[in-house]
């Protein structure tokens, strides 16, 4: 056998030996990673648990963010109604109220609704067929209302329903059926001249009273929200 053929034979044997070695190594790796170890599974579960906890905190615990949304919605709605008063040449108003969840007295909600003054001088509920006229703050939201010239906090009464819109002197009843001889009057007035009752509305959550958003309005109808390191004008 010539030297050249001998070299070729040796090279072939070397290649075959290398292939067998590589196949054996691959099989060992496949067997090694055929399944996850208990430690690896525990690490994966730990990471998933931390991710779920992070999402839950950001969605359910960010009451300050929800409070800013509530305040901005109120400011936007009030600004729109003030413009509506001018365009329609009518007097509009905001009536704040409290109400309880049906069948229980444990959960108390705060809310507000739009009132419009009729030609007879009666304050009636706005037409709900045209737009949304009643809004409820999210559970746990508390409010403090102060009007210009009145340093003390305004009492937010239980929601009252007008019994006879053509004779408001007959009074109204609240959601628990208790009578009231006084007609329903708005807390904030919005006049057709563009003027508005000056007010200061503080919104905060029962779980964290330090988280407070302030909505203020002046006599010229300018509304501002402040708190949580931001301020917006409407």
C-alpha positions in Angstrom: 0.0 0.0 0.0 1.4 3.4 -0.9 1.9 6.1 1.6 -0.7 8.3 -0.1 -3.4 5.6 0.3 -2.3 4.9 3.8 -2.8 8.6 4.7 -6.2 8.6 3.1 -7.3 5.5 5.2 -6.1 7.1 8.4 -7.9 10.3 7.6 -11.2 8.4 7.0 -10.8 6.6 10.3 -10.1 9.8 12.1 -13.3 11.4 10.7 -15.4 8.4 11.6 -14.0 8.4 15.1 -14.7 12.1 15.5 -18.3 11.7 14.3 -18.8 8.9 16.8 -17.4 11.1 19.6 -19.7 14.0 18.6 -22.8 11.8 18.4 -22.0 10.4 21.9 -21.6 13.9 23.3 -24.9 15.0 21.7 -26.8 12.0 23.2 -25.3 12.8 26.6 -26.4 16.4 26.4 -29.9 15.4 25.3 -30.2 13.0 28.2 -28.9 15.6 30.6 -31.5 18.2 29.5 -34.3 15.8 28.9 -36.3 17.4 31.8 -36.1 20.3 34.3 -34.7 19.8 37.7 -36.6 20.7 40.8 -34.5 23.7 41.4 -35.1 25.0 37.9 -38.9 24.6 38.3 -38.8 26.4 41.7 -36.9 29.3 40.1 -39.5 29.6 37.3 -42.4 29.5 39.7 -40.7 32.2 41.8 -40.2 34.5 38.8 -43.9 34.0 37.8 -45.0 34.8 41.3 -43.0 38.0 41.5 -44.4 39.1 38.1 -48.0 38.5 39.2 -47.4 40.3 42.5 -46.0 43.3 40.6 -48.9 43.5 38.2 -51.4 43.2 41.1 -49.8 46.1 43.0 -49.8 48.3 39.9 -53.4 47.5 39.0 -55.1 47.3 42.3 -53.0 49.4 44.6 -52.5 52.6 42.6 -55.3 54.6 44.2 -53.6 57.9 43.4 -53.8 57.3 39.7 -57.5 56.4 39.9 -58.1 59.5 42.0 -56.5 61.7 39.3 -58.7 60.2 36.7 -61.8 60.9 38.9 -60.7 64.5 39.4 -60.0 65.2 35.7 -63.3 63.7 34.7 -65.1 66.0 37.1 -63.2 69.0 35.9 -63.8 68.2 32.3 -67.5 67.5 32.8 -68.0 70.7 34.8 -66.2 72.8 32.2 -68.4 71.3 29.5 -71.6 72.1 31.5 -70.4 75.6 32.1 -70.1 76.0 28.3 -73.5 74.4 27.9 -75.0 77.0 30.2 -73.7 79.8 28.1 -74.7 78.2 24.7 -78.2 77.3 25.9 -78.8 80.5 27.8 -79.8 78.5 30.8 -78.7 78.1 34.4 -77.0 74.8 35.2 -75.8 73.4 38.5 -73.9 70.6 40.2 -75.6 68.6 43.0 -73.3 66.5 45.1 -74.8 63.6 47.0 -74.2 60.4 49.0 -75.8 57.1 48.5 -75.4 53.6 49.9 -75.1 50.3 48.1 -78.4 48.5 47.6 -79.3 46.3 50.6 -76.4 47.5 52.8 -75.3 50.5 54.7 -71.7 49.5 54.9 -70.6 50.8 51.5 -71.1 54.6 50.9 -70.6 56.2 47.5 -70.2 59.9 46.6 -71.5 61.2 43.4 -72.8 64.3 41.5 -75.4 65.1 38.9 -76.4 67.9 36.6 -79.4 70.1 37.4 -80.9 72.7 35.1 -83.2 75.5 36.1 -86.6 75.6 34.4 -88.5 78.7 33.2 -90.5 78.5 36.4 -87.4 78.7 38.5 -87.3 75.1 39.5 -84.1 73.1 39.6 -84.7 69.8 37.7 -82.6 66.9 36.8 -81.0 67.4 33.4 -82.3 65.4 30.4 -80.5 62.0 30.6 -81.6 61.1 27.1 -79.2 63.6 25.6 -76.1 62.9 27.7 -74.9 61.3 30.9 -76.1 63.4 33.8 -75.1 61.4 36.9 -71.7 60.2 37.9 -70.5 58.1 40.8 -67.0 58.2 42.3 -65.2 54.9 42.7 -65.7 53.0 46.0 -63.6 54.3 48.8 -63.4 57.9 47.4 -64.3 60.6 49.8 -64.8 64.3 49.2 -64.7 67.6 51.0 -66.5 70.6 49.4 -65.9 74.2 50.3 -67.5 77.2 48.6 -66.1 80.6 48.2 -66.8 82.7 51.3 -67.7 79.7 53.4 -64.8 78.4 55.4 -66.6 75.4 56.7 -67.1 72.1 54.9 -70.3 71.7 53.1 -72.6 68.8 54.2 -73.1 66.3 51.4 -76.7 65.0 51.9 -78.2 61.7 50.8 -79.4 61.7 47.2 -82.8 63.2 46.9 -85.3 62.7 44.1 -87.7 65.4 43.0 -91.2 64.2 43.5 -93.2 66.9 41.5 -91.1 68.9 39.0 -94.0 71.3 38.5 -94.3 72.1 42.2 -90.9 71.9 43.9 -92.5 73.4 47.1 -93.9 69.9 47.7 -90.3 69.0 48.4 -88.5 65.8 47.6 -87.6 62.4 49.1 -84.2 60.9 49.6 -83.2 57.3 48.6 -84.5 56.0 51.9 -87.9 57.5 51.5 -87.4 60.3 54.0 -89.2 63.5 53.2 -87.7 67.0 52.8 -89.7 70.1 52.5 -86.8 72.0 50.9 -86.4 71.9 47.1 -83.2 70.4 45.6 -80.7 73.1 45.0 -77.3 72.8 43.3 -74.1 73.1 45.3 -72.3 74.8 42.4 -74.1 77.2 40.1 -73.1 77.8 36.5 -74.8 80.9 35.0 -75.6 81.7 31.4 -73.4 84.7 31.7 -70.3 82.4 32.0 -69.9 83.0 35.8 -69.8 80.1 38.2 -69.8 79.5 42.0 -66.2 79.5 43.2 -65.4 76.2 44.9 -62.7 73.9 46.2 -63.3 70.1 46.0 -60.8 67.8 47.7 -60.9 64.1 46.7 -59.0 61.5 48.6 -59.3 57.8 49.4 -60.2 56.3 52.7 -57.3 53.9 52.6 -54.8 56.8 52.1 -55.9 60.2 53.2 -52.5 61.7 52.3 -53.3 61.0 48.6 -55.4 64.1 47.8 -56.4 65.8 44.5 -57.8 69.3 44.6 -60.2 70.7 42.0 -60.8 74.4 42.2 -63.1 76.7 40.2 -63.3 80.5 40.3 -66.1 83.0 39.5 -65.0 83.2 35.8 -65.5 79.5 35.2 -61.8 78.6 35.2 -61.2 75.1 36.7 -57.9 73.7 37.8 -56.8 70.3 39.2 -53.7 70.0 41.4 -52.1 67.4 43.5 -49.9 64.4 43.0 -47.2 66.6 41.4 -49.3 67.7 38.5 -51.6 70.6 37.7 -54.0 71.1 34.8 -56.3 73.9 33.7 -59.6 73.5 31.9 
